[in-house]
Amino acid sequence: MMLRQALVSLGPRTLLPVALVGGVALAAGALLMERAPQSGYYQLTLTAPVQPNSFYVSVWAEGDVIVDHDGHDGRPIVFTRRAEERDGCTWQGIERLIPLSDVTYHYSYEEQILSCRPGAMPYRKTPRVGLVTVEKVQGPATLTELTGVQGPADIWSIVSGNDIESDDDAEIVELRAAVDEAMVEAEEAVKDAEEAADEASEAIETLSAHTLDDDDCDENPSSSP
């Protein structure tokens, strides 16, 4: 009888710690599940002001931007793109996304000129800020690379067609062809100037070498028989 009472009285005291441990484990599991990063693919949509007659070395110029996580885990995203533009300079655009929530990032864009050819006329810089929203992609998708190289910006994305007030399509086509031809001629002129500069440098080096040889001859004249 005493043994039975002892077992009965021990039962609740033994089950209580087990219940507490089990409850903590369940709570921890739920917390981990809540904080676990979401898996899958997500499309990023940019909303930011665009300055008129400007270009952006941006990852969004390549099409849909896809990543493998949302802003849930607090990780920032940095996209870097490089391009040799028609102004004769190599530009680099850096886009930084700082998570504000699971589905929203703060967006900032800045650009820098890495180098320029002789005679280049650099475009002006156009920094901007905005917001990026996140949407889950259903099904397979291709991830967007964090770094990359782009071609030069289309001149007609810089000079918008809205700036040309004309109903005559033939006139617009002719104007665009003239601008394209002028751009090609300008690029060829820059190349010719670079070749001329190289030839001038080689001529100077050759002249300097001959001058040094003549100086050596004057200092050490040969004797006549």
C-alpha positions as CSV (number, residue, x, y, z in Angstrom):
1,M,0.0,0.0,0.0
2,M,2.7,2.4,0.9
3,L,4.6,1.4,-2.3
4,R,1.5,2.1,-4.4
5,Q,1.0,5.5,-2.7
6,A,4.7,6.3,-3.4
7,L,4.3,5.4,-7.1
8,V,1.1,7.4,-7.4
9,S,2.5,10.4,-5.7
10,L,5.7,10.2,-7.8
11,G,3.8,10.0,-11.1
12,P,2.7,13.7,-11.5
13,R,6.1,15.0,-10.3
14,T,7.8,12.8,-12.9
15,L,5.5,13.7,-15.8
16,L,5.7,17.4,-15.2
17,P,9.4,17.8,-16.2
18,V,8.8,15.6,-19.2
19,A,5.8,17.8,-20.3
20,L,7.9,20.9,-19.8
21,V,10.8,19.6,-21.8
22,G,8.4,18.4,-24.5
23,G,6.7,21.8,-24.6
24,V,10.0,23.6,-24.9
25,A,11.1,21.3,-27.7
26,L,7.9,21.9,-29.6
27,A,8.2,25.7,-29.1
28,A,11.8,25.7,-30.2
29,G,10.9,23.6,-33.3
30,A,8.1,26.0,-34.1
31,L,10.5,29.0,-33.7
32,L,13.0,27.4,-36.0
33,M,10.4,26.6,-38.6
34,E,9.2,30.3,-38.4
35,R,12.8,31.6,-38.8
36,A,13.9,29.1,-41.5
37,P,14.7,30.8,-44.8
38,Q,12.1,30.3,-47.5
39,S,13.2,28.1,-50.4
40,G,12.3,28.5,-54.0
41,Y,12.7,31.3,-56.6
42,Y,11.6,34.9,-56.3
43,Q,11.2,37.7,-58.9
44,L,12.3,41.2,-57.9
45,T,10.4,44.2,-59.3
46,L,12.0,47.6,-59.3
47,T,10.2,50.9,-58.7
48,A,12.5,53.9,-59.0
49,P,12.4,57.2,-60.7
50,V,14.2,57.5,-64.1
51,Q,15.9,60.7,-65.2
52,P,15.1,61.7,-68.7
53,N,17.7,61.1,-71.5
54,S,19.7,58.8,-69.2
55,F,21.0,55.2,-69.2
56,Y,21.5,52.8,-66.3
57,V,24.0,49.9,-66.2
58,S,21.4,47.9,-64.4
59,V,20.6,44.2,-64.0
60,W,17.0,45.1,-64.8
61,A,18.1,46.0,-68.3
62,E,18.6,42.3,-68.9
63,G,15.0,41.2,-68.2
64,D,13.4,39.5,-65.2
65,V,15.6,39.5,-62.0
66,I,15.3,36.2,-60.1
67,V,16.9,35.3,-56.8
68,D,16.7,32.2,-54.5
69,H,15.5,33.9,-51.3
70,D,13.3,36.7,-50.1
71,G,14.1,39.4,-47.4
72,H,13.1,37.0,-44.6
73,D,16.7,36.3,-43.5
74,G,17.9,39.9,-43.7
75,R,20.6,39.3,-46.3
76,P,21.3,42.3,-48.5
77,I,21.7,41.7,-52.3
78,V,24.3,43.5,-54.4
79,F,24.3,43.4,-58.3
80,T,27.3,44.7,-60.2
81,R,27.3,45.3,-64.0
82,R,30.0,46.7,-66.3
83,A,29.7,48.1,-69.8
84,E,31.8,49.9,-72.4
85,E,29.5,52.8,-73.4
86,R,29.4,54.9,-76.6
87,D,30.9,57.9,-74.7
88,G,34.3,56.1,-74.8
89,C,34.3,55.1,-71.2
90,T,33.8,51.9,-69.2
91,W,31.1,52.2,-66.6
92,Q,30.2,50.1,-63.6
93,G,26.8,50.1,-62.0
94,I,26.3,48.9,-58.5
95,E,22.8,48.2,-57.2
96,R,22.3,47.5,-53.5
97,L,19.1,46.0,-52.0
98,I,18.7,46.2,-48.2
99,P,15.7,44.2,-46.8
100,L,12.9,46.2,-45.2
101,S,10.6,43.2,-44.8
102,D,10.0,39.7,-46.3
103,V,8.7,41.2,-49.5
104,T,10.4,44.6,-49.7
105,Y,13.9,45.9,-50.2
106,H,15.3,49.5,-50.2
107,Y,17.1,50.0,-53.5
108,S,20.0,52.3,-54.3
109,Y,21.9,52.7,-57.6
110,E,25.3,54.3,-58.1
111,E,27.8,54.2,-61.0
112,Q,31.4,55.0,-61.5
113,I,33.7,55.4,-64.5
114,L,36.4,52.8,-64.5
115,S,38.4,54.1,-67.5
116,C,38.1,56.3,-70.6
117,R,39.7,56.4,-74.0
118,P,41.6,59.5,-75.2
119,G,39.1,62.1,-76.4
120,A,36.2,60.5,-74.6
121,M,33.2,62.7,-73.6
122,P,31.7,60.9,-70.5
123,Y,28.0,60.9,-69.9
124,R,26.7,62.4,-66.6
125,K,26.2,60.1,-63.6
126,T,22.6,59.3,-62.6
127,P,22.3,57.9,-59.1
128,R,18.8,56.9,-57.9
129,V,16.9,55.2,-55.0
130,G,13.7,53.3,-54.9
131,L,11.9,50.1,-53.7
132,V,12.1,46.5,-54.8
133,T,9.2,44.2,-54.2
134,V,9.4,40.4,-54.0
135,E,7.0,37.9,-55.6
136,K,7.3,34.1,-55.3
137,V,7.8,32.4,-58.7
138,Q,5.8,29.3,-59.4
139,G,7.8,26.6,-61.1
140,P,11.4,26.5,-62.4
141,A,13.4,29.7,-63.1
142,T,16.9,30.9,-63.9
143,L,18.8,32.7,-61.2
144,T,20.2,36.1,-62.1
145,E,24.0,36.4,-61.8
146,L,25.3,38.9,-59.2
147,T,28.0,40.2,-61.6
148,G,28.1,40.5,-65.3
149,V,29.1,42.5,-68.4
150,Q,26.7,44.3,-70.7
151,G,26.8,45.8,-74.1
152,P,26.6,49.6,-74.7
153,A,23.2,51.2,-74.0
154,D,20.9,51.7,-77.0
155,I,21.0,55.3,-78.0
156,W,17.2,55.2,-78.4
157,S,16.8,54.3,-74.8
158,I,18.7,57.4,-73.9
159,V,17.0,59.7,-76.3
160,S,13.4,58.6,-75.9
161,G,11.1,58.5,-78.9
162,N,8.8,60.7,-76.9
163,D,11.2,63.6,-77.4
164,I,10.6,63.4,-81.2
165,E,7.3,65.1,-81.9
166,S,6.6,63.9,-85.5
167,D,3.9,61.9,-87.1
168,D,6.0,61.1,-90.1
169,D,7.5,57.6,-89.5
170,A,9.8,57.8,-92.5
171,E,11.3,61.0,-91.1
172,I,11.9,59.3,-87.7
173,V,13.6,56.3,-89.4
174,E,15.8,58.6,-91.4
175,L,16.8,60.6,-88.3
176,R,17.6,57.5,-86.4
177,A,19.7,56.2,-89.3
178,A,21.6,59.5,-89.5
179,V,22.3,59.3,-85.7
180,D,23.5,55.7,-86.0
181,E,25.8,56.6,-88.9
182,A,27.2,59.5,-86.9
183,M,27.9,57.3,-83.9
184,V,29.8,54.8,-86.2
185,E,31.8,57.6,-87.7
186,A,32.7,59.0,-84.3
187,E,33.8,55.5,-83.1
188,E,36.0,55.2,-86.2
189,A,37.4,58.6,-85.7
190,V,38.4,57.7,-82.1
191,K,40.1,54.5,-83.4
192,D,42.0,56.5,-86.0
193,A,43.1,59.0,-83.4
194,E,44.3,56.1,-81.2
195,E,46.3,54.6,-84.1
196,A,47.8,58.0,-85.0
197,A,48.8,58.4,-81.4
198,D,50.5,55.0,-81.4
199,E,52.3,55.7,-84.6
200,A,53.5,59.1,-83.2
201,S,54.8,57.3,-80.1
202,E,56.7,54.8,-82.2
203,A,58.2,57.6,-84.3
204,I,59.3,59.4,-81.2
205,E,60.9,56.3,-79.8
206,T,62.7,55.6,-83.1
207,L,64.0,59.2,-83.3
208,S,65.2,59.1,-79.8
209,A,67.1,55.8,-80.5
210,H,68.8,57.4,-83.6
211,T,69.7,60.5,-81.6
212,L,71.4,58.4,-78.9
213,D,73.4,56.5,-81.6
214,D,74.6,59.8,-83.1
215,D,75.7,61.0,-79.7
216,D,77.7,57.8,-79.1
217,C,79.4,58.3,-82.5
218,D,80.4,61.9,-81.6
219,E,81.9,60.9,-78.3
220,N,83.9,58.0,-79.8
221,P,85.0,59.1,-83.4
222,S,86.7,56.4,-85.5
223,S,90.3,57.1,-86.6
224,S,91.1,57.3,-90.3
225,P,94.0,55.2,-91.7
